[in-house]
Amino acid sequence: MSDPQPEPVVGPAEGTAGSGPAGTGADLPDRELTAASLEERAEEAEGPLEALLLMAEEPVPAETLAEAIGQPLPVTERALANLVEFYDRSQRGFELRNVGGGWRYWTRAEHAELISRWVVSGQSNKLSQAALETLSVIAYLQPISRARVSAVRGVNVDGVVRTLLARGLISEAGADEQTGAMVFSTTDYFLERMGLASLDELPPLAPHLPDASALEEELSQLAATVEVDTASDDAPPVLPEADEPVAVDEQEMDNHD
């Protein structure tokens, strides 16, 4: 009789077998993973897992990670557990968590105040001229869609709208009843930064500018010739024929002190 084989650590239902020979990555039957081979292969998998997880923008299931690195699920799960334990033991500023059905890196809760201060300080930079102009259009004509803001300014405003959203100066305010496009309005934070109690305190438009209602009517007529925005409203508006060439996108990055 041959010597008894080491008892497997993890195994599937009786009769399960991989499609490849032993020792060929994900094709290795789970029942052939001994304690020694499981730990050895888990250690080898830690580096590739870290590389994948650093690129993840949302939680990644363990099954997806196992397939990506070509390792059985038990090996991948052991490697993930090893990484969790290592980050905790070494008191890293981040942690690996299994939430939302998958794995992802998160900053630790004890550093939340530091991160908040850093983010807020990064938002103290002055707005660019393009951002100020876009914010003015939204403030006086709100609620207004991205396409209409682009029509007023004559340029694509996707980037600057994202900046204003990130700064908390504007917010999404539902969808336009006619086109279904997302519309935007200013926030309470905008009023706070402007030192206003309400939008009624906005200074009147300069005399040489058209009245807001007249401008709104003109924009409505213009919008009739613009292609209907997509649900995300990301596509630039298609303007009617003009005498001048279509303006190119502006540099939407904020100026720094």
Sequence and secondary structure as in RCSB ss.txt:
>XXXX:A:sequence
MSDPQPEPVVGPAEGTAGSGPAGTGADLPDRELTAASLEERAEEAEGPLEALLLMAEEPVPAETLAEAIGQPLPV
TERALANLVEFYDRSQRGFELRNVGGGWRYWTRAEHAELISRWVVSGQSNKLSQAALETLSVIAYLQPISRARVS
AVRGVNVDGVVRTLLARGLISEAGADEQTGAMVFSTTDYFLERMGLASLDELPPLAPHLPDASALEEELSQLAAT
VEVDTASDDAPPVLPEADEPVAVDEQEMDNHD
>XXXX:A:secstr
        SS  STT   SS TTSGGGS GGG  HHHHHHHHHHHHHHHHHHHHH SS B HHHHHHHHT  HHH
HHHHHHHHHHHHHHTT SEEEEEETTEEEEEE GGGHHHHHHHHHHHT S   HHHHHHHHHHHHH SEEHHHHH
HHHTS  HHHHHHHHHHTSEEEEEE TTT  EEEEE HHHHHHHT SSGGGS    TTS  HHHHHHHHHHHHTT
S    TT  S       SS             
